Amino acid sequence: MHGFSRATAACSVLLLLAASLPAQPRQSKPVSFAILEDYDKGQDLDDIEQDFALFNELEIHTWRGSFGWDDYEPSRGRYDFDWLHRFADRAARHGIRLRPYLGYTPEWAARRGGADRDVWNNPPAEIGRWARFAREVAGALKRHSNVISYEIYNEENVKQWWDGDAAEYGRALARGAEALRRASPRVPIVFGGLVFPDVEWIESVCAVPSVPASFEVLPIHAYPETWTPPGVTVETYLGGLDAFVTAADRACGRKSIWINETGFATVPGKSEPEQAAWWVRAVATFLAHPRVEHIGVYEIKDLSAEKAAIGDAPNYHLGLTRADRTKKLAFYTIDLLTDLLDRGTLRVAEDAVKMTGGLAGARHHYFIRPDGDGVLFAWSRDGGDVQLHLPAGVSAFTEYSLEGKPAALDIPTGAFAVRLEADRPRIYRLRF
């Protein structure tokens, strides 16, 4: 069964990423969103369609999740893609594109040994069997035009998810990509999403022959304030990304950088308003990095208490809705954020807005949409007063609540005084 979230057991290493990012120059880049929700083979497709309806409410039309090797080749040479075809057809009916990751080695194909008793996280014993599975699944799904990429394994830089080394993963990536491209030449290949920006891992994997040319997208995962030590926050999490990207560009060639898994758990002691505010801070902070092009929302709904999951309590509380699909505040916040930012491309324009007032810890990020409108975020974890200096020529100025409700504001002349309340980000749209 693969209906579990991606627990990140090694996140304590993220204490190393505690430096803030410097101001970045204006830069236009592609921007997209997806939602991760794992489904087990055989799961009720009518029930899954209720999730797809929520995707469409959010206007996020891309799904990411697992297609487990152990599900779809349960014994050597016996492929079972019937449910997968029906799943892809149901997704297409709702206009949902699919970005599956392939992984979860079946027991019959797994290398023996390892650091734990599990076999699903072991590398393949015979790389040719893995390549054949990749070719078979891509060939079977070729008729589904809504399958738009393949990712190879997941969170493999942590033993919990890949009980092998970087060289073994590199060989699985290179041979898997070769097989996938043979069956489906135009579908991009995604490196398995990393638990954190791991310089040593990416350098080691890309030292394996054929790996640098085997993928187009390099994703990382981000769960600051859920699976990180207290000193690692949204605002500091990407402090190590510049060094990671530089190392990856050097070792692998320039790739698209994604954050294809990120989220905040409403565990006891963490409120739904905190989750909604976290999403504003996270999306604004992550997309302000000039190389980050994609945000993967984890996840559409909480896990039910009866469902088995690998990991701890946060796995059950990461949803934008509760397990019964009643909406948390963050559902409306994500709906707002995609309305404002999911426009195909964005220009990061931090220098177009100035913040003054000397409030320690105050942050702002500013984006220019293809239609020329600006989207401004400002917050402080502690609260206090600042002045925002907006670009000239604003013709309409709107503030949005975390629920997504708009309020028209007077167009400011000169500096605009703002009271930043603790953990309540301000969200503005500027029209010119």
C-alpha positions as CSV (number, residue, x, y, z in Angstrom):
1,M,0.0,0.0,0.0
2,H,1.3,3.4,-0.9
3,G,-1.4,5.8,0.5
4,F,1.0,7.4,2.9
5,S,2.8,10.7,3.1
6,R,6.5,11.2,2.7
7,A,7.8,11.4,6.2
8,T,11.2,13.0,6.2
9,A,13.2,11.2,9.0
10,A,16.5,13.0,8.3
11,C,15.3,16.6,8.4
12,S,17.5,17.5,11.4
13,V,20.3,18.1,8.9
14,L,18.4,21.2,7.8
15,L,19.9,23.1,10.7
16,L,22.7,23.7,8.1
17,L,20.3,25.7,5.9
18,A,19.6,28.5,8.3
19,A,21.0,31.5,6.3
20,S,18.5,33.8,4.7
21,L,18.5,34.3,1.0
22,P,19.8,37.6,-0.4
23,A,17.7,39.9,-2.5
24,Q,17.3,38.5,-6.0
25,P,17.2,40.4,-9.3
26,R,14.1,40.7,-11.4
27,Q,13.6,37.4,-13.3
28,S,10.8,35.9,-15.4
29,K,10.3,32.2,-15.1
30,P,7.7,29.5,-15.7
31,V,5.5,28.8,-12.6
32,S,3.1,25.9,-12.0
33,F,1.4,24.0,-9.2
34,A,0.4,20.4,-8.5
35,I,-1.2,18.5,-5.7
36,L,0.2,15.2,-4.3
37,E,-2.3,12.6,-3.1
38,D,-1.3,8.9,-3.1
39,Y,-3.9,6.3,-4.2
40,D,-3.6,2.5,-3.8
41,K,-4.2,0.2,-6.7
42,G,-7.9,-0.8,-6.6
43,Q,-9.0,2.2,-4.6
44,D,-12.6,3.4,-5.3
45,L,-12.4,5.6,-8.4
46,D,-15.7,7.3,-7.6
47,D,-14.2,8.4,-4.3
48,I,-11.0,9.6,-6.0
49,E,-13.2,11.7,-8.4
50,Q,-14.3,13.6,-5.3
51,D,-10.7,14.7,-4.8
52,F,-10.4,15.6,-8.5
53,A,-13.4,17.9,-8.0
54,L,-11.5,19.6,-5.2
55,F,-8.4,20.0,-7.5
56,N,-10.6,21.8,-10.0
57,E,-12.1,24.0,-7.3
58,L,-8.5,25.1,-6.6
59,E,-7.8,25.4,-10.3
60,I,-4.8,23.1,-9.8
61,H,-5.1,20.6,-12.7
62,T,-2.0,18.5,-12.0
63,W,-1.7,15.4,-9.8
64,R,1.5,13.9,-8.4
65,G,1.6,10.5,-6.7
66,S,3.1,7.0,-6.8
67,F,2.7,4.2,-9.3
68,G,4.3,1.4,-7.3
69,W,6.3,-1.2,-9.0
70,D,5.2,-3.7,-6.4
71,D,1.5,-3.0,-7.3
72,Y,1.8,-3.1,-11.1
73,E,4.3,-6.0,-11.5
74,P,3.4,-8.1,-8.4
75,S,5.3,-11.1,-9.7
76,R,8.1,-11.4,-12.3
77,G,6.7,-10.6,-15.7
78,R,3.1,-10.3,-14.6
79,Y,1.9,-6.8,-15.3
80,D,-1.4,-5.5,-14.1
81,F,-2.3,-2.1,-15.5
82,D,-6.1,-2.4,-15.6
83,W,-6.8,-0.1,-12.7
84,L,-4.1,2.3,-13.8
85,H,-5.8,2.8,-17.2
86,R,-9.1,3.5,-15.5
87,F,-7.5,5.9,-13.1
88,A,-5.9,7.8,-15.9
89,D,-9.2,7.9,-17.8
90,R,-11.0,9.3,-14.8
91,A,-8.4,11.9,-14.3
92,A,-8.7,13.0,-18.0
93,R,-12.4,13.3,-17.6
94,H,-11.8,15.9,-14.9
95,G,-9.0,17.6,-16.9
96,I,-6.3,16.4,-14.5
97,R,-2.7,15.9,-15.8
98,L,-0.6,13.1,-14.1
99,R,2.9,13.3,-12.9
100,P,3.6,9.9,-11.4
101,Y,6.7,8.7,-9.6
102,L,7.7,5.1,-10.1
103,G,9.2,3.3,-7.1
104,Y,8.5,0.7,-4.3
105,T,10.6,-2.3,-5.4
106,P,8.6,-5.6,-5.2
107,E,10.0,-8.3,-3.0
108,W,10.7,-10.6,-5.9
109,A,12.9,-7.9,-7.5
110,A,14.6,-6.4,-4.5
111,R,18.3,-6.6,-3.6
112,R,18.7,-8.6,-0.4
113,G,20.1,-7.1,2.7
114,G,19.9,-3.5,3.8
115,A,19.7,-1.4,7.0
116,D,16.1,-2.4,7.8
117,R,13.6,-5.3,7.4
118,D,11.7,-3.6,4.6
119,V,12.2,-4.6,0.9
120,W,10.1,-1.9,-0.8
121,N,12.9,0.6,-0.3
122,N,15.7,-1.6,-1.5
123,P,17.3,-1.0,-4.9
124,P,16.5,-3.5,-7.7
125,A,18.7,-6.7,-7.6
126,E,18.7,-6.7,-11.4
127,I,18.7,-3.3,-13.0
128,G,17.4,-4.9,-16.3
129,R,14.2,-5.9,-14.5
130,W,13.6,-2.4,-13.3
131,A,14.2,-1.0,-16.8
132,R,11.8,-3.5,-18.2
133,F,9.1,-2.4,-15.8
134,A,9.7,1.2,-16.6
135,R,9.4,0.5,-20.3
136,E,6.2,-1.6,-19.8
137,V,4.4,1.0,-17.7
138,A,5.3,3.9,-20.0
139,G,4.3,1.8,-23.1
140,A,1.0,0.9,-21.5
141,L,0.2,4.5,-20.5
142,K,1.3,6.0,-23.8
143,R,-2.3,6.3,-25.0
144,H,-3.1,8.6,-22.0
145,S,-2.0,12.0,-23.2
146,N,-2.6,13.4,-19.6
147,V,0.5,11.5,-18.3
148,I,3.0,14.4,-18.7
149,S,6.2,13.2,-16.8
150,Y,7.7,10.3,-15.0
151,E,9.7,10.7,-11.7
152,I,12.1,7.9,-10.7
153,Y,11.8,6.8,-7.1
154,N,11.2,9.4,-4.3
155,E,13.2,10.8,-1.4
156,E,16.0,8.5,-2.2
157,N,18.7,10.5,-0.3
158,V,17.3,9.1,3.0
159,K,17.7,5.4,3.9
160,Q,14.0,5.2,5.0
161,W,13.0,5.6,1.3
162,W,16.1,4.2,-0.6
163,D,18.1,1.6,1.3
164,G,21.0,1.9,-1.2
165,D,23.7,4.4,-2.1
166,A,24.0,7.2,-4.6
167,A,25.7,5.1,-7.3
168,E,22.9,2.5,-7.1
169,Y,20.3,5.3,-7.5
170,G,22.2,6.8,-10.4
171,R,22.2,3.5,-12.2
172,A,18.4,3.1,-11.6
173,L,17.8,6.7,-12.8
174,A,19.9,6.3,-16.0
175,R,18.5,2.9,-17.0
176,G,14.9,3.8,-16.0
177,A,15.1,7.1,-18.0
178,E,16.5,5.2,-21.0
179,A,13.6,2.7,-20.9
180,L,10.9,5.4,-20.3
181,R,12.2,7.5,-23.2
182,R,12.2,4.4,-25.5
183,A,8.5,3.9,-24.8
184,S,7.5,7.5,-24.5
185,P,10.1,9.8,-26.1
186,R,8.5,13.2,-25.5
187,V,7.6,12.7,-21.8
188,P,10.1,14.5,-19.4
189,I,12.0,12.6,-16.7
190,V,12.1,14.0,-13.2
191,F,14.8,13.1,-10.7
192,G,13.4,11.6,-7.5
193,G,12.4,14.4,-5.2
194,L,15.1,15.0,-2.5
195,V,14.2,15.3,1.2
196,F,16.4,18.4,1.4
197,P,18.8,20.2,-0.9
198,D,21.6,17.6,-0.6
199,V,24.8,18.7,-2.3
200,E,26.8,15.5,-1.6
201,W,24.0,13.3,-3.0
202,I,23.4,15.2,-6.2
203,E,27.2,15.4,-6.9
204,S,27.5,11.6,-6.3
205,V,24.5,10.7,-8.4
206,C,25.5,12.9,-11.3
207,A,29.0,11.4,-11.3
208,V,27.4,8.1,-12.5
209,P,27.8,7.8,-16.3
210,S,24.8,8.9,-18.4
211,V,23.0,10.4,-15.4
212,P,23.4,14.1,-16.3
213,A,21.5,13.6,-19.6
214,S,18.9,11.4,-18.1
215,F,16.5,13.9,-16.5
216,E,15.1,17.4,-17.1
217,V,13.8,18.4,-13.6
218,L,15.5,18.4,-10.2
219,P,13.0,18.6,-7.3
220,I,13.4,19.0,-3.6
221,H,10.9,18.7,-0.7
222,A,10.2,21.3,1.9
223,Y,8.4,20.7,5.3
224,P,9.8,23.5,7.4
225,E,8.0,23.9,10.7
226,T,6.6,20.4,10.5
227,W,9.6,18.1,10.1
228,T,12.4,20.4,10.9
229,P,14.1,21.6,14.1
230,P,12.8,24.8,15.6
231,G,15.6,26.9,14.1
232,V,14.5,26.0,10.6
233,T,11.6,28.1,9.3
234,V,10.1,28.9,5.9
235,E,12.2,32.0,5.8
236,T,15.5,30.1,6.4
237,Y,14.8,26.8,4.7
238,L,16.2,27.8,1.3
239,G,19.3,29.2,2.7
240,G,21.3,26.3,1.3
241,L,19.5,26.2,-2.1
242,D,22.0,28.5,-3.8
243,A,24.9,26.2,-3.0
244,F,22.8,23.2,-4.0
245,V,21.8,24.7,-7.4
246,T,25.4,25.8,-8.1
247,A,26.6,22.2,-7.3
248,A,23.8,20.6,-9.4
249,D,24.4,22.9,-12.4
250,R,28.1,22.0,-12.3
251,A,27.6,18.3,-11.8
252,C,24.4,17.6,-13.8
253,G,23.9,20.6,-16.2
254,R,21.2,23.2,-15.7
255,K,17.9,21.7,-14.8
256,S,14.5,23.1,-13.8
257,I,14.3,23.3,-10.0
258,W,11.0,22.3,-8.4
259,I,9.7,22.1,-4.8
260,N,7.3,19.2,-5.7
261,E,6.3,18.4,-2.1
262,T,5.7,20.9,0.6
263,G,3.1,21.3,3.4
264,F,2.3,22.1,7.1
265,A,0.5,19.7,9.5
266,T,-2.3,20.9,11.8
267,V,-1.2,18.6,14.6
268,P,-2.4,19.4,18.1
269,G,-0.9,22.7,19.1
270,K,-0.9,23.9,15.4
271,S,-4.0,25.7,14.3
272,E,-5.7,25.9,10.9
273,P,-5.1,29.7,10.7
274,E,-1.4,29.0,11.3
275,Q,-1.5,26.5,8.4
276,A,-3.1,29.1,6.1
277,A,-0.6,31.7,7.1
278,W,2.3,29.2,6.6
279,W,1.1,28.6,3.0
280,V,1.3,32.3,2.2
281,R,4.8,32.6,3.6
282,A,5.9,29.4,2.0
283,V,4.6,30.0,-1.5
284,A,5.8,33.6,-1.6
285,T,9.3,32.7,-0.2
286,F,9.8,29.7,-2.4
287,L,8.7,31.3,-5.6
288,A,10.8,34.4,-4.9
289,H,13.9,32.2,-5.4
290,P,14.7,32.8,-9.1
291,R,15.2,29.1,-9.9
292,V,12.2,27.6,-8.2
293,E,9.5,27.1,-10.9
294,H,7.0,24.7,-9.3
295,I,5.1,24.2,-6.0
296,G,3.7,20.7,-5.1
297,V,1.0,21.0,-2.5
298,Y,0.9,18.1,0.0
299,E,-1.9,17.2,0.2
300,I,-5.6,17.5,-0.7
301,K,-7.0,15.9,2.5
302,D,-6.0,14.5,5.9
303,L,-5.5,10.8,6.3
304,S,-8.2,9.0,8.2
305,A,-7.1,7.7,11.6
306,E,-7.7,4.1,10.4
307,K,-5.4,4.4,7.4
308,A,-1.9,2.9,7.8
309,A,0.9,5.4,7.3
310,I,4.7,5.3,7.5
311,G,5.9,8.0,9.9
312,D,4.5,10.0,12.8
313,A,1.5,12.1,13.7
314,P,2.0,14.9,11.1
315,N,1.4,12.4,8.3
316,Y,-2.3,12.5,9.3
317,H,-2.8,16.3,9.3
318,L,-1.2,17.8,6.2
319,G,-4.4,18.1,4.2
320,L,-6.1,21.3,2.9
321,T,-9.3,19.5,4.0
322,R,-10.1,17.2,6.8
323,A,-10.4,13.5,6.1
324,D,-14.1,13.9,5.4
325,R,-13.2,16.6,2.8
326,T,-14.6,19.5,4.9
327,K,-12.4,22.4,4.0
328,K,-9.8,23.9,6.3
329,L,-9.0,27.6,6.0
330,A,-5.9,26.8,4.0
331,F,-8.0,25.4,1.2
332,Y,-9.3,28.9,0.5
333,T,-5.8,30.4,0.9
334,I,-4.4,28.0,-1.7
335,D,-7.3,28.9,-4.0
336,L,-6.4,32.5,-3.6
337,L,-2.7,32.0,-4.2
338,T,-3.2,30.0,-7.4
339,D,-5.7,32.7,-8.6
340,L,-3.0,35.3,-8.1
341,L,0.2,33.4,-9.1
342,D,-0.6,30.5,-11.3
343,R,-0.5,32.5,-14.5
344,G,2.0,30.5,-16.5
345,T,5.0,32.8,-15.8
346,L,6.0,35.3,-13.1
347,R,8.6,37.9,-12.8
348,V,10.3,38.2,-9.4
349,A,10.6,41.9,-8.8
350,E,11.8,42.3,-5.2
351,D,13.4,45.7,-5.9
352,A,10.2,47.2,-7.3
353,V,8.8,47.5,-3.7
354,K,10.7,48.9,-0.8
355,M,10.0,48.1,2.9
356,T,11.2,50.5,5.5
357,G,10.7,51.0,9.2
358,G,13.4,48.8,10.7
359,L,11.1,46.0,11.9
360,A,13.4,43.0,12.6
361,G,12.2,39.9,10.8
362,A,9.8,41.7,8.4
363,R,9.7,40.2,4.9
364,H,8.1,41.1,1.6
365,H,8.1,39.5,-1.9
366,Y,6.7,41.1,-5.1
367,F,5.8,39.4,-8.3
368,I,4.7,40.7,-11.7
369,R,2.2,38.7,-13.6
370,P,2.1,38.4,-17.4
371,D,-0.9,40.8,-17.5
372,G,1.2,43.5,-15.7
373,D,-0.5,43.2,-12.4
374,G,1.7,43.0,-9.3
375,V,1.2,40.7,-6.3
376,L,2.8,41.8,-3.0
377,F,3.2,39.8,0.2
378,A,4.4,41.2,3.5
379,W,4.6,39.7,7.0
380,S,6.5,39.6,10.3
381,R,6.6,36.7,12.6
382,D,6.6,39.1,15.6
383,G,4.3,41.9,14.4
384,G,5.0,45.7,14.1
385,D,4.7,48.7,11.8
386,V,6.4,49.2,8.4
387,Q,6.1,51.4,5.4
388,L,5.7,50.0,1.9
389,H,6.9,52.1,-1.0
390,L,4.9,51.0,-4.0
391,P,5.7,51.4,-7.8
392,A,4.3,54.5,-9.5
393,G,1.1,54.2,-11.6
394,V,-1.1,52.0,-9.4
395,S,-4.7,52.3,-10.6
396,A,-6.3,49.8,-8.2
397,F,-5.1,48.4,-4.9
398,T,-6.8,45.4,-3.3
399,E,-6.0,43.5,-0.1
400,Y,-7.1,39.8,0.4
401,S,-7.8,37.9,3.6
402,L,-6.6,34.4,4.2
403,E,-10.1,33.3,3.2
404,G,-9.6,34.9,-0.2
405,K,-12.0,37.8,0.4
406,P,-11.0,41.0,-1.4
407,A,-11.2,44.6,0.0
408,A,-10.5,47.6,-2.2
409,L,-8.1,50.1,-0.6
410,D,-7.3,53.7,-1.4
411,I,-4.4,54.1,-3.7
412,P,-1.5,55.3,-1.5
413,T,0.6,58.2,-2.4
414,G,4.2,57.9,-1.2
415,A,4.9,55.4,1.6
416,F,2.0,53.2,2.7
417,A,1.9,52.5,6.5
418,V,1.1,48.9,7.4
419,R,0.6,47.2,10.7
420,L,2.0,43.7,10.3
421,E,0.3,41.4,12.8
422,A,2.1,38.4,14.1
423,D,1.7,35.4,11.8
424,R,-0.9,37.2,9.6
425,P,0.6,37.8,6.2
426,R,-0.7,40.7,4.1
427,I,-1.6,39.9,0.5
428,Y,-2.1,42.7,-2.1
429,R,-2.8,42.9,-5.8
430,L,-1.7,46.0,-7.6
431,R,-3.2,47.0,-11.0
432,F,-1.7,49.6,-13.3
